[in-house]
Amino acid sequence: MKLRFLFILAITQFMAVSAQLKEFSLDNLMPGGKTYARFVPKNIKQLQFLGENYIYQKGDSIMIVKPGNHKEKVLVTVKDINRFIAEKGLKPVGSMPRISVWEDGKENGISFLHDKHFIHLSADGSSIEQLYPLEKGDTDFDFDPHKRQYALTNENGLYIISPNGERITVGKDSNGYISMGANNVHRNEFGIKKGTFWSPKGNALAFYRMNETMVGDYPLVDISAREAKLKNIKYPMAGMRSHEVTVGVFRLSDRNTVYLHTGTPKDRYFTNITWSPDEKEIYIQELNRRQDTCLVEVYDAASGKHLRTLFTETNEKYVEPENPLIFIPGKPELFIYTSRKDGYRHLYLYDTSGKMIRQITRGEWEVLSAEIDPTGKYLYITSTEASPLEVNLYRVTLSNGKRERLTPANGVHTPLMSKSGRYMIDRYSNHNTPRMIDFSDLKTGKTKNLLCAPDPYDGYAMPDIKCGTIKAADGKTDLYYRLTQPAKIETGKKYPVIVYVYGGPHVQQVRDGWKWDARGWDIYMANRGYIIFTIDGRGSANRGSAFENVTHRQLGKIELQDQMEGIKWLKSLPYVDENRIGVHGWSFGGFMTTNMMLNNPETFKTGVAGGPVIDWKYYEIMYGERYMGSPKENAQGYENSNLNRIAGNLQGHLLLIHGDQDPVVVWQHSLSFLKSCIQSGTYPDYFVYPGHFHNVLGPDRVHLYEKITRYFDDYLK
């Protein structure tokens, strides 16, 4: 009797504790949700270096902190800013604006954008140092700290705002499809994030000029007006004519522009523009359209003439240059080149004649970023050396390649370095740590913790989240997975599974970040009784070129094989219901969702494919031809990956979702699939988000995932 009483008491206490835990809503866990911000790990606002000091936002103040004693003082307040700008006749700020820091090697300062002006404050925050007037439509701002000037674009024109407020026209074309300084050149492939490049001392500006007149118009229909309007975009599809790009150089001294003599063919890709330290030469990594040959070319900045080809890198599949050259301070004849030519992304030291001096880093891991200290003695790199699941910071001695790990804790680190390289702000998380921020003096070895974020999920019911490995379909390659499942698995009960898939290049979904990088929706669904499974198969990011390019010219084949190995492993778990397996993904993941539903209809009962690629010949040139070649030279590969071809295989419930303004995976993909299903006599479901682009963002994202949740509840649970 006593044992029975104690058992009942224990169960009662367990149920009482469980009852105290709150349940998540989608508003809690989805970006755009009303309470989403409450469940993001605490952070330090506007934390960044200002010289060797660091600044951060505390309430309505920007604080400045000295590293030696960590004493802080107010740099500037909202009240101060409003007093300054009132004197200039500008509207007051309602809260602390987003602060940017600039440095020119001797001086530094802070700036912010407000009321159609860039406002620069003095380094001590005591006054306005400079005002830069802007016009409606100005964007793509690129600040040169040496001459204190901004490059910017407006519509298709490129302009410079000088310190005295003068607006200088660099170039403007009346043709609506020729853009100067465009930041979307080559559709942002090859690491391209901007279209303007200041020379080291600010005496000249290199820029992209993109001509899209030869690219066909692609129509998007805007229904926001009473009478719907046609909006044409330029969308170069695989195998069709591409835009043409040239590189201009604008000299401030005489306000003239020369264009580099890049020659033909005109559909090459001009990537990673880099100035020589003396401003006399421009280096470009030029890629042929087939993307299997990259030439490092040098041009005379004054005349535009081609001077020399330094070296050529080739690969039978593809070369993907994504990093500009890094010149060595004090040694202008030496630079660092980033390449995967040994199978992994590593750093190489070259001289300006094109001779390779030595390989700096090597190993079966990837360098993710690199910067050099002002002395030229050390490189600071982030890499996956410790584990494919982690990102750590290392200091590399340039002379001998010796590496020292500077981030001792496991996890995903996003470090900030002071200009001198002496101080580091280490921001990181791991599966047990929501967010940690440490300040380190690398000279003394002293570290001070700035933030240990509390668990934002504390007090809420949480699922069990774990990470592990299984073998790929080749039987030898380790693949990392994340499994998110109900906290308590009941003996004898079978649970439905949803595979959340991406599977394509440049994306890694499983890392040792907070909760193994599990998404909010994974947590929400696991609490509702689902198992959510994600695996990074071959073709995904940060595992080396052989791991990634095994999918070359056959997208969807190897990726599918590896996903099915994951399914095989899931079916080995005694609590998995193999008759209730679903799949969901977006973009490449939408392609994979549809691919998995059609090629394995007996396995997948329910799927939700968002923004799916259906036929790769409808996708853009740069990405599509890198991984698939052109439709003409790889006709069989395109045919094999065309999901319209097997629309008749659909057996389960498949929901396709698309934004009608999607400029990345155009609407034609899913519409063509609907037509194929009609012709094949199969019956998918369909939902459109009017006015949305490639992703459904803002408050509508909560609606999106409520829609997806209901679909799985209706047809899988």
MITINU-11324 format. One line per 4 residues: number of its first residue (from 1); for each residue x, y, z of C-alpha. Coordinates in steps of 0.5 Angstrom, whole numbers, padded with zeros to 4 digits. Layout:
# MITINU-11324
NUM) X Y Z ~ ...
END
This chain:
# MITINU-11324
1) 0000 0000 0000 ~ 0006 0005 0002 ~ 0009 0003 -0005 ~ 0003 0005 -0009
5) 0002 0011 -0005 ~ 0009 0013 -0006 ~ 0008 0012 -0014 ~ 0002 0016 -0014
9) 0005 0021 -0011 ~ 0011 0021 -0016 ~ 0006 0021 -0022 ~ 0002 0027 -0019
13) 0008 0031 -0018 ~ 0011 0030 -0025 ~ 0004 0032 -0028 ~ 0004 0038 -0023
17) 0011 0040 -0026 ~ 0009 0038 -0033 ~ 0003 0042 -0032 ~ 0007 0048 -0030
21) 0010 0049 -0037 ~ 0007 0053 -0042 ~ 0006 0051 -0049 ~ 0009 0055 -0055
25) 0005 0058 -0060 ~ 0007 0060 -0067 ~ 0007 0067 -0066 ~ 0012 0065 -0060
29) 0017 0062 -0065 ~ 0016 0064 -0072 ~ 0020 0071 -0075 ~ 0014 0076 -0076
33) 0010 0073 -0070 ~ 0008 0078 -0065 ~ 0012 0075 -0059 ~ 0017 0072 -0063
37) 0023 0077 -0060 ~ 0021 0075 -0053 ~ 0024 0068 -0055 ~ 0030 0070 -0059
41) 0037 0069 -0054 ~ 0038 0076 -0051 ~ 0044 0080 -0054 ~ 0048 0086 -0053
45) 0045 0092 -0058 ~ 0050 0095 -0063 ~ 0056 0092 -0060 ~ 0062 0093 -0064
49) 0069 0096 -0064 ~ 0071 0104 -0065 ~ 0078 0104 -0065 ~ 0081 0099 -0060
53) 0075 0101 -0055 ~ 0068 0098 -0056 ~ 0061 0101 -0056 ~ 0055 0098 -0055
57) 0048 0101 -0053 ~ 0045 0101 -0046 ~ 0038 0104 -0046 ~ 0038 0111 -0050
61) 0045 0111 -0050 ~ 0051 0109 -0054 ~ 0057 0107 -0048 ~ 0064 0107 -0050
65) 0069 0102 -0046 ~ 0076 0102 -0045 ~ 0079 0095 -0046 ~ 0084 0095 -0040
69) 0080 0097 -0034 ~ 0073 0096 -0038 ~ 0071 0102 -0035 ~ 0065 0105 -0039
73) 0062 0112 -0040 ~ 0057 0115 -0044 ~ 0059 0117 -0052 ~ 0052 0120 -0054
77) 0045 0119 -0052 ~ 0039 0120 -0056 ~ 0038 0127 -0053 ~ 0044 0129 -0055
81) 0043 0127 -0062 ~ 0036 0130 -0062 ~ 0040 0137 -0060 ~ 0045 0136 -0065
85) 0040 0135 -0071 ~ 0035 0140 -0069 ~ 0041 0145 -0070 ~ 0041 0143 -0077
89) 0033 0143 -0078 ~ 0032 0136 -0078 ~ 0027 0131 -0075 ~ 0028 0128 -0068
93) 0030 0121 -0068 ~ 0025 0117 -0064 ~ 0030 0112 -0061 ~ 0037 0110 -0062
97) 0039 0110 -0069 ~ 0043 0104 -0072 ~ 0050 0106 -0071 ~ 0056 0105 -0076
101) 0063 0105 -0075 ~ 0068 0108 -0080 ~ 0076 0108 -0079 ~ 0081 0110 -0084
105) 0088 0108 -0080 ~ 0089 0114 -0076 ~ 0082 0117 -0074 ~ 0075 0114 -0073
109) 0068 0116 -0072 ~ 0061 0114 -0072 ~ 0055 0115 -0077 ~ 0048 0114 -0078
113) 0042 0115 -0083 ~ 0036 0119 -0081 ~ 0032 0124 -0085 ~ 0035 0123 -0092
117) 0042 0125 -0089 ~ 0048 0121 -0087 ~ 0050 0124 -0080 ~ 0057 0123 -0078
121) 0059 0125 -0071 ~ 0066 0127 -0068 ~ 0070 0121 -0065 ~ 0068 0123 -0058
125) 0060 0124 -0060 ~ 0060 0131 -0058 ~ 0058 0134 -0064 ~ 0056 0133 -0072
129) 0062 0133 -0076 ~ 0059 0132 -0083 ~ 0052 0132 -0086 ~ 0051 0128 -0093
133) 0044 0130 -0096 ~ 0041 0124 -0100 ~ 0035 0124 -0105 ~ 0029 0119 -0105
137) 0031 0113 -0108 ~ 0038 0113 -0106 ~ 0041 0106 -0104 ~ 0047 0102 -0104
141) 0051 0106 -0100 ~ 0059 0105 -0100 ~ 0063 0110 -0095 ~ 0070 0112 -0097
145) 0073 0114 -0090 ~ 0080 0117 -0093 ~ 0076 0122 -0097 ~ 0070 0122 -0093
149) 0065 0121 -0099 ~ 0060 0116 -0100 ~ 0058 0112 -0107 ~ 0051 0111 -0108
153) 0046 0109 -0113 ~ 0039 0111 -0115 ~ 0035 0108 -0120 ~ 0040 0106 -0125
157) 0045 0112 -0124 ~ 0051 0112 -0120 ~ 0053 0118 -0115 ~ 0058 0120 -0110
161) 0057 0125 -0105 ~ 0063 0129 -0103 ~ 0064 0132 -0096 ~ 0061 0139 -0098
165) 0055 0135 -0100 ~ 0056 0136 -0107 ~ 0053 0130 -0111 ~ 0057 0128 -0117
169) 0054 0124 -0122 ~ 0059 0118 -0124 ~ 0054 0115 -0129 ~ 0047 0115 -0131
173) 0044 0111 -0137 ~ 0037 0113 -0140 ~ 0036 0106 -0142 ~ 0032 0103 -0136
177) 0036 0096 -0137 ~ 0043 0099 -0136 ~ 0045 0100 -0129 ~ 0051 0103 -0126
181) 0054 0101 -0119 ~ 0049 0095 -0119 ~ 0049 0091 -0113 ~ 0046 0085 -0116
185) 0051 0084 -0122 ~ 0051 0076 -0124 ~ 0045 0075 -0119 ~ 0049 0076 -0113
189) 0053 0069 -0115 ~ 0061 0069 -0114 ~ 0060 0072 -0107 ~ 0058 0079 -0110
193) 0055 0083 -0105 ~ 0056 0090 -0108 ~ 0057 0094 -0114 ~ 0062 0099 -0112
197) 0070 0099 -0110 ~ 0073 0105 -0107 ~ 0081 0105 -0108 ~ 0085 0104 -0102
201) 0086 0112 -0101 ~ 0079 0114 -0104 ~ 0082 0117 -0111 ~ 0078 0113 -0115
205) 0072 0109 -0115 ~ 0071 0102 -0119 ~ 0064 0100 -0121 ~ 0060 0095 -0125
209) 0056 0097 -0131 ~ 0051 0092 -0132 ~ 0047 0092 -0139 ~ 0041 0087 -0139
213) 0038 0090 -0145 ~ 0039 0083 -0149 ~ 0036 0079 -0143 ~ 0028 0078 -0145
217) 0023 0081 -0141 ~ 0020 0076 -0135 ~ 0013 0078 -0133 ~ 0010 0079 -0126
221) 0003 0081 -0125 ~ 0002 0086 -0119 ~ -0005 0086 -0117 ~ -0005 0091 -0111
225) -0008 0096 -0116 ~ -0015 0096 -0118 ~ -0013 0095 -0125 ~ -0007 0090 -0124
229) -0001 0092 -0127 ~ 0005 0088 -0131 ~ 0012 0089 -0128 ~ 0017 0086 -0132
233) 0024 0084 -0130 ~ 0030 0081 -0133 ~ 0031 0074 -0132 ~ 0036 0070 -0136
237) 0035 0063 -0136 ~ 0040 0057 -0137 ~ 0042 0056 -0144 ~ 0039 0063 -0146
241) 0043 0070 -0147 ~ 0046 0073 -0141 ~ 0047 0080 -0139 ~ 0053 0084 -0140
245) 0058 0087 -0135 ~ 0064 0092 -0136 ~ 0068 0095 -0130 ~ 0069 0102 -0130
249) 0074 0107 -0126 ~ 0072 0114 -0124 ~ 0077 0118 -0122 ~ 0076 0124 -0117
253) 0082 0128 -0120 ~ 0079 0130 -0127 ~ 0072 0126 -0126 ~ 0073 0122 -0132
257) 0071 0114 -0133 ~ 0075 0109 -0136 ~ 0073 0102 -0138 ~ 0077 0096 -0137
261) 0079 0093 -0143 ~ 0076 0086 -0142 ~ 0074 0084 -0149 ~ 0070 0078 -0151
265) 0066 0074 -0150 ~ 0062 0079 -0146 ~ 0058 0074 -0142 ~ 0064 0072 -0138
269) 0063 0073 -0130 ~ 0068 0079 -0127 ~ 0068 0077 -0120 ~ 0072 0079 -0113
273) 0075 0086 -0116 ~ 0081 0088 -0112 ~ 0085 0094 -0112 ~ 0093 0094 -0112
277) 0095 0098 -0105 ~ 0098 0103 -0110 ~ 0092 0104 -0113 ~ 0095 0103 -0120
281) 0092 0096 -0122 ~ 0086 0093 -0121 ~ 0085 0085 -0120 ~ 0079 0081 -0123
285) 0078 0074 -0122 ~ 0074 0072 -0129 ~ 0070 0066 -0130 ~ 0068 0063 -0137
289) 0061 0062 -0138 ~ 0062 0055 -0137 ~ 0065 0056 -0130 ~ 0070 0051 -0131
293) 0076 0056 -0132 ~ 0078 0062 -0127 ~ 0083 0067 -0130 ~ 0086 0072 -0125
297) 0087 0078 -0129 ~ 0091 0085 -0128 ~ 0089 0092 -0131 ~ 0092 0099 -0131
301) 0087 0103 -0127 ~ 0089 0109 -0131 ~ 0088 0107 -0138 ~ 0084 0101 -0137
305) 0089 0096 -0141 ~ 0090 0089 -0140 ~ 0097 0088 -0137 ~ 0098 0081 -0135
309) 0094 0074 -0133 ~ 0097 0072 -0127 ~ 0095 0065 -0127 ~ 0089 0060 -0129
313) 0085 0055 -0124 ~ 0081 0050 -0128 ~ 0076 0044 -0125 ~ 0073 0039 -0129
317) 0066 0041 -0126 ~ 0066 0048 -0124 ~ 0071 0054 -0120 ~ 0067 0058 -0116
321) 0071 0064 -0114 ~ 0068 0068 -0108 ~ 0073 0072 -0104 ~ 0077 0078 -0106
325) 0085 0078 -0106 ~ 0088 0080 -0099 ~ 0094 0084 -0100 ~ 0100 0084 -0095
329) 0101 0090 -0091 ~ 0108 0093 -0092 ~ 0109 0088 -0098 ~ 0105 0090 -0104
333) 0108 0085 -0108 ~ 0105 0079 -0104 ~ 0097 0077 -0104 ~ 0093 0072 -0101
337) 0088 0068 -0106 ~ 0083 0063 -0104 ~ 0081 0057 -0107 ~ 0079 0050 -0107
341) 0084 0047 -0112 ~ 0086 0042 -0107 ~ 0079 0040 -0105 ~ 0078 0044 -0099
345) 0077 0052 -0099 ~ 0084 0054 -0097 ~ 0089 0060 -0097 ~ 0095 0061 -0102
349) 0101 0066 -0102 ~ 0102 0069 -0109 ~ 0107 0075 -0111 ~ 0104 0080 -0117
353) 0108 0076 -0122 ~ 0103 0070 -0121 ~ 0108 0066 -0118 ~ 0105 0061 -0112
357) 0110 0062 -0106 ~ 0106 0057 -0102 ~ 0100 0054 -0099 ~ 0098 0057 -0092
361) 0093 0053 -0090 ~ 0091 0046 -0091 ~ 0087 0040 -0089 ~ 0080 0037 -0090
365) 0077 0043 -0087 ~ 0074 0049 -0090 ~ 0077 0056 -0089 ~ 0070 0061 -0088
369) 0073 0068 -0088 ~ 0080 0071 -0087 ~ 0083 0078 -0085 ~ 0090 0080 -0084
373) 0092 0084 -0078 ~ 0096 0091 -0080 ~ 0103 0089 -0079 ~ 0102 0083 -0084
377) 0104 0078 -0079 ~ 0098 0074 -0078 ~ 0092 0072 -0081 ~ 0085 0071 -0077
381) 0081 0066 -0080 ~ 0074 0062 -0079 ~ 0074 0055 -0081 ~ 0071 0048 -0080
385) 0078 0045 -0077 ~ 0075 0043 -0071 ~ 0069 0040 -0073 ~ 0064 0041 -0080
389) 0059 0043 -0074 ~ 0063 0048 -0071 ~ 0066 0055 -0073 ~ 0072 0057 -0070
393) 0077 0063 -0070 ~ 0084 0062 -0071 ~ 0091 0066 -0071 ~ 0095 0064 -0077
397) 0102 0066 -0077 ~ 0103 0068 -0084 ~ 0111 0066 -0085 ~ 0110 0059 -0083
401) 0102 0057 -0083 ~ 0102 0056 -0075 ~ 0095 0056 -0073 ~ 0093 0058 -0066
405) 0085 0057 -0064 ~ 0083 0063 -0061 ~ 0076 0060 -0059 ~ 0076 0055 -0054
409) 0069 0053 -0053 ~ 0065 0049 -0058 ~ 0060 0052 -0062 ~ 0059 0057 -0068
413) 0063 0063 -0067 ~ 0062 0070 -0070 ~ 0068 0074 -0068 ~ 0070 0081 -0068
417) 0077 0083 -0068 ~ 0080 0090 -0066 ~ 0084 0094 -0072 ~ 0090 0092 -0069
421) 0088 0085 -0068 ~ 0090 0085 -0060 ~ 0082 0085 -0058 ~ 0077 0080 -0060
425) 0069 0080 -0058 ~ 0067 0073 -0059 ~ 0060 0072 -0060 ~ 0058 0064 -0060
429) 0053 0059 -0059 ~ 0052 0052 -0058 ~ 0047 0046 -0057 ~ 0047 0048 -0050
433) 0048 0055 -0050 ~ 0043 0060 -0053 ~ 0049 0066 -0053 ~ 0055 0068 -0050
437) 0059 0074 -0051 ~ 0066 0074 -0049 ~ 0072 0080 -0049 ~ 0079 0077 -0050
441) 0086 0081 -0050 ~ 0090 0076 -0054 ~ 0096 0079 -0051 ~ 0095 0078 -0044
445) 0090 0072 -0045 ~ 0085 0075 -0040 ~ 0078 0074 -0042 ~ 0072 0078 -0039
449) 0065 0075 -0040 ~ 0060 0081 -0043 ~ 0054 0076 -0044 ~ 0051 0070 -0042
453) 0044 0070 -0045 ~ 0039 0066 -0041 ~ 0035 0060 -0044 ~ 0029 0064 -0047
457) 0025 0058 -0047 ~ 0025 0057 -0040 ~ 0018 0055 -0037 ~ 0016 0052 -0044
461) 0015 0045 -0046 ~ 0021 0043 -0050 ~ 0022 0037 -0054 ~ 0028 0033 -0054
465) 0033 0035 -0060 ~ 0039 0031 -0061 ~ 0045 0031 -0067 ~ 0048 0025 -0070
469) 0051 0021 -0076 ~ 0049 0016 -0081 ~ 0053 0014 -0087 ~ 0051 0017 -0094
473) 0049 0012 -0100 ~ 0056 0011 -0102 ~ 0057 0007 -0095 ~ 0063 0011 -0093
477) 0061 0019 -0092 ~ 0059 0021 -0085 ~ 0052 0025 -0086 ~ 0050 0030 -0080
481) 0043 0030 -0078 ~ 0038 0033 -0073 ~ 0033 0030 -0069 ~ 0027 0034 -0066
485) 0022 0029 -0062 ~ 0017 0029 -0057 ~ 0020 0030 -0050 ~ 0017 0023 -0048
489) 0017 0018 -0052 ~ 0011 0013 -0050 ~ 0013 0006 -0050 ~ 0009 0002 -0056
493) 0007 0009 -0059 ~ 0008 0010 -0066 ~ 0010 0017 -0068 ~ 0009 0021 -0075
497) 0016 0024 -0078 ~ 0017 0030 -0082 ~ 0023 0031 -0086 ~ 0025 0038 -0087
501) 0030 0038 -0093 ~ 0034 0043 -0097 ~ 0040 0039 -0099 ~ 0043 0044 -0104
505) 0049 0048 -0105 ~ 0051 0054 -0100 ~ 0047 0051 -0094 ~ 0048 0047 -0088
509) 0042 0046 -0083 ~ 0046 0042 -0078 ~ 0051 0045 -0074 ~ 0053 0046 -0066
513) 0049 0052 -0065 ~ 0043 0054 -0060 ~ 0039 0047 -0060 ~ 0043 0044 -0066
517) 0040 0050 -0070 ~ 0033 0047 -0070 ~ 0028 0052 -0072 ~ 0022 0054 -0068
521) 0017 0050 -0073 ~ 0021 0044 -0071 ~ 0020 0045 -0064 ~ 0013 0047 -0065
525) 0011 0041 -0069 ~ 0015 0036 -0064 ~ 0011 0039 -0058 ~ 0005 0037 -0062
529) 0007 0030 -0063 ~ 0011 0030 -0069 ~ 0019 0028 -0070 ~ 0022 0033 -0075
533) 0028 0030 -0078 ~ 0034 0034 -0082 ~ 0040 0031 -0085 ~ 0046 0035 -0089
537) 0047 0030 -0095 ~ 0052 0031 -0100 ~ 0051 0037 -0104 ~ 0051 0041 -0098
541) 0056 0046 -0096 ~ 0062 0047 -0092 ~ 0065 0039 -0093 ~ 0069 0040 -0099
545) 0069 0040 -0106 ~ 0068 0033 -0107 ~ 0062 0033 -0102 ~ 0059 0038 -0106
549) 0060 0037 -0113 ~ 0058 0030 -0113 ~ 0051 0033 -0115 ~ 0054 0036 -0121
553) 0050 0036 -0128 ~ 0045 0031 -0124 ~ 0041 0035 -0119 ~ 0036 0031 -0115
557) 0039 0024 -0116 ~ 0045 0024 -0110 ~ 0041 0028 -0106 ~ 0035 0024 -0106
561) 0039 0018 -0105 ~ 0042 0021 -0098 ~ 0035 0023 -0096 ~ 0033 0016 -0097
565) 0039 0013 -0093 ~ 0036 0018 -0087 ~ 0029 0015 -0088 ~ 0032 0008 -0088
569) 0035 0010 -0081 ~ 0029 0013 -0079 ~ 0025 0007 -0080 ~ 0030 0003 -0076
573) 0027 0007 -0070 ~ 0022 0003 -0066 ~ 0017 0009 -0065 ~ 0017 0011 -0072
577) 0011 0010 -0076 ~ 0014 0008 -0083 ~ 0007 0009 -0086 ~ 0006 0017 -0084
581) 0012 0020 -0086 ~ 0012 0027 -0089 ~ 0017 0032 -0092 ~ 0017 0040 -0093
585) 0022 0044 -0096 ~ 0023 0051 -0099 ~ 0027 0053 -0105 ~ 0032 0048 -0107
589) 0028 0044 -0101 ~ 0022 0045 -0105 ~ 0025 0042 -0111 ~ 0027 0036 -0106
593) 0020 0035 -0103 ~ 0017 0035 -0110 ~ 0023 0030 -0112 ~ 0022 0026 -0106
597) 0014 0025 -0106 ~ 0015 0023 -0114 ~ 0020 0018 -0114 ~ 0018 0015 -0107
601) 0011 0015 -0107 ~ 0010 0009 -0103 ~ 0015 0012 -0097 ~ 0012 0019 -0097
605) 0005 0020 -0095 ~ 0005 0028 -0095 ~ 0009 0034 -0097 ~ 0009 0041 -0097
609) 0014 0044 -0102 ~ 0015 0052 -0102 ~ 0018 0056 -0108 ~ 0020 0050 -0111
613) 0024 0049 -0117 ~ 0021 0044 -0122 ~ 0025 0044 -0128 ~ 0032 0047 -0128
617) 0031 0050 -0135 ~ 0027 0055 -0132 ~ 0032 0057 -0127 ~ 0037 0063 -0128
621) 0044 0062 -0132 ~ 0049 0063 -0126 ~ 0047 0058 -0121 ~ 0043 0053 -0126
625) 0049 0053 -0131 ~ 0054 0052 -0125 ~ 0051 0046 -0123 ~ 0047 0043 -0129
629) 0051 0046 -0135 ~ 0047 0049 -0140 ~ 0040 0045 -0143 ~ 0044 0044 -0150
633) 0050 0040 -0147 ~ 0047 0037 -0141 ~ 0040 0035 -0144 ~ 0039 0028 -0141
637) 0041 0031 -0134 ~ 0036 0037 -0135 ~ 0031 0032 -0137 ~ 0032 0027 -0131
641) 0031 0033 -0126 ~ 0025 0035 -0129 ~ 0019 0034 -0124 ~ 0014 0035 -0130
645) 0016 0029 -0133 ~ 0014 0025 -0127 ~ 0008 0029 -0125 ~ 0004 0022 -0126
649) 0007 0019 -0120 ~ 0004 0023 -0115 ~ 0000 0019 -0110 ~ 0000 0022 -0103
653) -0002 0029 -0101 ~ 0002 0035 -0104 ~ 0001 0042 -0102 ~ 0005 0047 -0107
657) 0006 0054 -0104 ~ 0009 0060 -0108 ~ 0009 0068 -0108 ~ 0007 0071 -0114
661) 0012 0076 -0114 ~ 0018 0071 -0114 ~ 0024 0073 -0118 ~ 0028 0068 -0116
665) 0024 0061 -0117 ~ 0019 0064 -0122 ~ 0012 0062 -0121 ~ 0012 0059 -0128
669) 0016 0053 -0124 ~ 0010 0051 -0120 ~ 0004 0053 -0125 ~ 0008 0048 -0130
673) 0007 0043 -0125 ~ 0000 0044 -0124 ~ -0001 0043 -0132 ~ 0003 0037 -0132
677) -0001 0034 -0126 ~ -0008 0036 -0130 ~ -0005 0032 -0136 ~ -0003 0026 -0132
681) -0009 0026 -0128 ~ -0006 0027 -0121 ~ -0009 0032 -0116 ~ -0004 0036 -0112
685) -0006 0042 -0107 ~ -0004 0049 -0108 ~ -0003 0056 -0105 ~ -0001 0063 -0107
689) 0002 0069 -0103 ~ 0000 0075 -0107 ~ 0005 0080 -0106 ~ 0010 0076 -0103
693) 0017 0074 -0106 ~ 0021 0068 -0106 ~ 0020 0068 -0098 ~ 0014 0069 -0094
697) 0016 0074 -0089 ~ 0013 0079 -0084 ~ 0007 0077 -0080 ~ 0004 0073 -0086
701) 0010 0068 -0084 ~ 0006 0066 -0078 ~ 0000 0065 -0083 ~ 0004 0061 -0088
705) 0006 0056 -0082 ~ -0001 0055 -0079 ~ -0003 0053 -0086 ~ 0003 0048 -0087
709) 0002 0046 -0080 ~ -0006 0045 -0081 ~ -0004 0041 -0088 ~ 0000 0036 -0084
713) -0005 0035 -0078 ~ -0010 0034 -0084 ~ -0006 0029 -0088 ~ -0001 0026 -0083
717) -0002 0026 -0076
END
